[in-house]
Amino acid sequence: MDLREQIETAQSQSFSKMSGVYLCPELSMPAVRPGADDHNQHPSRRNNKLIYKSGHVDSVKPKG
């Protein structure tokens, strides 16, 4: 079977395209696991400073 015959066979067996619009209801809300945003309540530590999301900065005493 040459390439042209294969293409003709594949085209004749292809399914027709669906009509209408699919809105993907399963993708309307992102999948988020419980507790995934708990990190927002904790500050970021940069060197000896704790920097909160609100902009508040606390100093941390180094150990030793």
Secondary structure, DSSP 8 states (H G I E B T S, - for coil): --HHHHHHHHHHH------S----GGGSS----TTTTGGGGS-EEETTEEE-TTS-EEE-----
